[in-house]
Amino acid sequence: MPMTTVIQDQENNYRNAGYAVVRNCFDSTSMAVMRDYALLQREHPGYYNREPITSSLDRYADVMAESLLLDLQPLIERTTGRELFASYSWLRIYYPGSNLPRHIDRKSCEVSASLTIGFDADKDWPLWVQSNDRDIPIKLAPGDLLVYDGSDVPHWREEFDGRYWIQVFLHYVDQQGDQTAYRFDGRPAIGAPKIRRSVRTSGRNKPCHCGSGLKFKHCHGRIEA
């Protein structure tokens, strides 16, 4: 099947269901390099933040993830049929007992993509989405990408019972939409750290300034500190 036909089918599914799956974005060797990179970063004290809600290790705007944010943008634009601005990326390692509560993303995640990097588990661990009033499990192998309406489509994962699972999240906003202020997620450029300014001006137990509905300490207060 020609690639143009594949992309058209994905775009149609995205428009109708709010999500689309793109398989085999990278070869197995590339995925092994990304997996090893993510695991080796654990040897750098303080590189990852421990996320209490998901019981995972997290890194905002990791260099590899930011590179994927830019390099996969044309594919994600073709899949969604939309011109996008890159917002930010997120690298995460799940461990036994980790989960992802049912939620929708904040406004800077108007279009989101979730890329499986690698895992050590005895069974599939699907990412669930709610589409057209149905709960749908999406199985993602290393190199598979789920593209979805991040701020509209509820998504979640049940408790993980494998050894580890590595995921990269890529977030964008529509160039023609009303969330363009979130381009680069308030940073001067892709690859830059989050500006610390709001840590000093926002109460950590108050709602986050981004409009996510979370307390500041569980949203931008976590990734900026």
C-alpha positions as CSV (number, residue, x, y, z in Angstrom):
1,M,0.0,0.0,0.0
2,P,1.5,3.4,-0.9
3,M,2.6,5.6,2.0
4,T,0.2,8.4,0.8
5,T,-2.7,6.0,1.2
6,V,-1.6,4.9,4.7
7,I,-1.3,8.6,5.8
8,Q,-4.8,9.3,4.3
9,D,-6.3,6.4,6.2
10,Q,-4.6,7.7,9.4
11,E,-5.9,11.2,8.8
12,N,-9.4,9.9,8.3
13,N,-9.3,7.9,11.5
14,Y,-7.9,10.8,13.4
15,R,-10.7,13.1,12.2
16,N,-13.4,10.5,12.9
17,A,-12.2,9.0,16.2
18,G,-9.8,11.6,17.6
19,Y,-6.8,9.4,17.4
20,A,-4.7,7.4,14.9
21,V,-1.9,4.8,15.3
22,V,1.3,5.0,13.2
23,R,3.3,1.7,13.3
24,N,7.1,1.2,12.9
25,C,8.2,4.8,12.9
26,F,11.8,3.7,13.6
27,D,13.7,0.5,13.0
28,S,14.6,-1.9,15.9
29,T,18.3,-0.7,16.1
30,S,17.2,2.9,16.6
31,M,14.7,1.9,19.2
32,A,17.4,0.0,21.1
33,V,19.6,3.1,21.2
34,M,16.8,5.2,22.5
35,R,15.9,2.6,25.2
36,D,19.5,2.3,26.4
37,Y,19.8,6.1,26.4
38,A,16.7,6.5,28.7
39,L,17.9,3.7,31.0
40,L,21.5,5.0,31.3
41,Q,20.2,8.4,32.3
42,R,19.1,6.9,35.6
43,E,22.8,6.8,36.6
44,H,22.8,10.6,36.6
45,P,21.6,11.7,40.0
46,G,18.7,14.2,39.7
47,Y,18.2,13.7,36.0
48,Y,14.7,12.2,36.5
49,N,12.0,13.5,38.8
50,R,10.0,10.9,40.7
51,E,6.3,11.4,39.8
52,P,4.1,10.4,42.8
53,I,0.8,10.3,40.8
54,T,2.1,7.7,38.3
55,S,4.9,6.2,40.3
56,S,7.3,6.8,37.4
57,L,10.6,8.6,36.6
58,D,10.0,11.7,34.5
59,R,12.0,14.2,32.6
60,Y,10.6,17.4,31.0
61,A,12.3,18.4,27.7
62,D,14.9,15.6,27.6
63,V,17.3,16.2,24.7
64,M,16.3,13.0,22.9
65,A,12.6,13.6,23.4
66,E,12.9,17.2,22.2
67,S,14.7,15.9,19.0
68,L,11.8,13.5,18.4
69,L,9.3,16.3,19.0
70,L,10.9,18.1,16.0
71,D,11.7,15.2,13.8
72,L,8.3,13.5,14.0
73,Q,6.3,16.8,13.6
74,P,5.9,16.4,9.8
75,L,4.6,12.9,10.2
76,I,2.2,14.0,12.9
77,E,1.0,16.9,10.8
78,R,0.3,14.6,7.9
79,T,-1.5,12.2,10.3
80,T,-3.8,14.9,11.7
81,G,-4.1,17.1,8.6
82,R,-3.1,20.1,10.7
83,E,-0.2,22.5,10.7
84,L,1.3,22.5,14.2
85,F,3.6,24.4,16.6
86,A,5.8,22.2,18.8
87,S,5.0,22.7,22.5
88,Y,7.1,20.3,24.7
89,S,8.2,16.7,25.2
90,W,8.3,14.4,28.2
91,L,10.3,11.2,28.8
92,R,9.0,8.7,31.3
93,I,10.0,5.3,32.7
94,Y,7.2,3.3,34.3
95,Y,8.0,0.6,37.0
96,P,6.0,-2.1,38.7
97,G,2.9,-0.6,40.3
98,S,2.9,2.4,38.0
99,N,-0.3,3.6,36.4
100,L,-1.7,6.5,34.4
101,P,-4.9,7.8,35.8
102,R,-7.7,8.6,33.3
103,H,-7.3,12.2,32.2
104,I,-7.1,14.7,29.4
105,D,-4.0,16.8,28.8
106,R,-3.6,20.5,29.4
107,K,-4.1,23.2,26.8
108,S,-0.5,23.1,25.6
109,C,-1.1,19.5,24.5
110,E,-3.8,20.2,21.9
111,V,-2.3,17.5,19.7
112,S,-0.4,14.8,21.5
113,A,1.6,11.7,20.5
114,S,2.8,8.8,22.6
115,L,5.8,6.8,21.3
116,T,6.8,3.5,22.9
117,I,10.6,3.4,23.3
118,G,11.1,0.0,24.9
119,F,10.0,-2.3,27.7
120,D,10.7,-5.3,29.8
121,A,7.3,-7.0,30.4
122,D,5.7,-10.4,30.0
123,K,2.5,-9.0,28.4
124,D,1.1,-6.1,26.5
125,W,0.3,-3.0,28.5
126,P,-2.2,-1.0,26.4
127,L,-2.8,2.7,26.4
128,W,-6.5,3.2,26.7
129,V,-8.4,6.0,24.9
130,Q,-12.1,6.9,25.0
131,S,-13.4,7.5,21.5
132,N,-17.1,7.9,20.4
133,D,-18.2,6.7,23.9
134,R,-16.1,3.5,23.7
135,D,-13.0,2.5,25.8
136,I,-10.4,1.3,23.3
137,P,-7.1,-0.4,24.3
138,I,-4.2,0.5,22.0
139,K,-1.2,-1.9,22.0
140,L,2.0,-0.1,21.1
141,A,5.3,-2.0,20.2
142,P,8.6,-0.1,20.3
143,G,8.5,2.4,17.5
144,D,4.7,2.6,17.4
145,L,3.1,6.0,17.8
146,L,-0.3,6.9,19.0
147,V,-1.5,10.4,17.9
148,Y,-4.5,11.8,19.6
149,D,-6.4,15.0,20.6
150,G,-4.6,15.4,23.9
151,S,-6.9,18.0,25.4
152,D,-10.1,16.3,24.3
153,V,-9.6,12.5,24.3
154,P,-9.5,10.9,27.7
155,H,-6.7,8.4,28.0
156,W,-5.2,6.2,30.7
157,R,-3.3,3.1,31.6
158,E,-4.0,0.4,34.2
159,E,-1.5,-0.8,36.8
160,F,1.8,-2.0,35.3
161,D,3.2,-5.3,36.5
162,G,6.3,-5.6,34.2
163,R,9.9,-4.6,35.0
164,Y,10.0,-1.2,33.1
165,W,8.3,0.6,30.3
166,I,9.7,3.6,28.5
167,Q,7.5,6.2,26.8
168,V,8.0,9.5,25.2
169,F,5.2,12.1,25.0
170,L,5.2,14.7,22.2
171,H,2.9,17.7,22.5
172,Y,1.8,20.4,19.9
173,V,-0.7,23.1,19.3
174,D,-2.6,23.9,16.1
175,Q,-1.1,26.9,14.2
176,Q,-4.7,27.9,13.3
177,G,-6.2,27.4,16.7
178,D,-6.6,29.4,19.9
179,Q,-3.8,27.9,21.9
180,T,-0.8,29.3,19.9
181,A,0.4,31.1,23.1
182,Y,1.6,27.6,24.2
183,R,4.2,27.4,21.4
184,F,7.4,26.0,23.0
185,D,5.3,25.8,26.3
186,G,6.4,29.3,27.4
187,R,10.1,28.7,26.6
188,P,12.3,30.7,24.2
189,A,12.9,27.6,22.1
190,I,12.6,23.9,21.8
191,G,15.3,22.3,23.9
192,A,15.3,25.1,26.5
193,P,14.4,24.4,30.2
194,K,11.2,25.6,31.6
195,I,11.4,29.2,32.9
196,R,11.6,29.2,36.7
197,R,9.9,32.6,37.1
198,S,6.4,31.2,38.1
199,V,7.9,29.1,40.9
200,R,8.4,32.3,42.9
201,T,5.1,33.9,42.1
202,S,2.6,31.0,42.3
203,G,1.5,29.4,45.5
204,R,2.3,25.7,45.2
205,N,-1.1,24.6,46.5
206,K,-3.0,27.0,44.2
207,P,-4.3,26.0,40.8
208,C,-1.6,26.0,38.1
209,H,-1.4,29.1,35.9
210,C,-1.6,26.9,32.7
211,G,-5.3,26.0,33.3
212,S,-4.8,22.3,33.7
213,G,-6.9,22.2,36.9
214,L,-4.1,20.6,38.8
215,K,-2.3,22.3,41.8
216,F,0.8,24.2,40.8
217,K,3.0,21.7,42.7
218,H,1.7,18.8,40.6
219,C,1.9,20.6,37.3
220,H,4.4,23.3,36.3
221,G,5.7,23.6,39.8
222,R,6.9,20.0,39.4
223,I,8.6,20.3,36.1
224,E,10.1,23.8,36.7
225,A,11.6,23.3,40.1
